[in-house]
Amino acid sequence: MAKTKRERKIFEIVVICLFVIFIIIFGAAMSLFDFFTPFKMQELTGTCALEGEEIGLEGSPGFCCQGLSAMPQVQASKDCTNLEIVSEVSICSNCGDGNCTRIHNENHCTCPEDCE
């Protein structure tokens, strides 16, 4: 009878170990799934524009990568009521990062959260 209890205890330990291994493998698989989301794949394959890159040109990506905004080249009045788009080319920018990046077309009209 003592052997049966010992075997049962070993069986319980093996089941717990297998469960822990399953959880670890499942967690790793989910991390890989998160990494290979469509936006990550676009960044890896170059089908989206990174910060500072242009969109709207022939042969350029059609949109900015996740977390970036397309900043058009505009002429604007001081109160931003009269916006005139100067070019069909936009530059991808990280609007909202606290830096007013003028070379990425950020200004008080296109990115007021960075450019006061």
C-alpha positions, 0 to 999 in steps of 0.5 A: 500500500505504501508503494501505491501512495508513492506512485500516486504522489509521483504521478501527481508531481509528473502531472503538475510538471507537465502542466507547468511545461504546457503553460510555459510553451503556451506563453511563448507561443502567444508572445510569438503570435503578438510579435507577428501581428500584421503591423509587426509583419509590415514593419519587418517586410517594409510595407509600412513607412517608418518615422521620417519616411515619406508616403504618397510617392510612387513606390513608397509605402501607402501608410505609416507603421503602427503608432505613427501619423501621416503629417501632410505638408500644409500652409495654415493660418495662425488659428488653423482654420485655413489649411492648404495642402501644399503636397500630396506627400506626407511624412510619418511622425510620432505625433504625441511624443512631446517633441515638435519635429518640424522636419516631419511636418509637425506644427501647431495645426498638424500636431498641436499636442507637441507644437503649442 
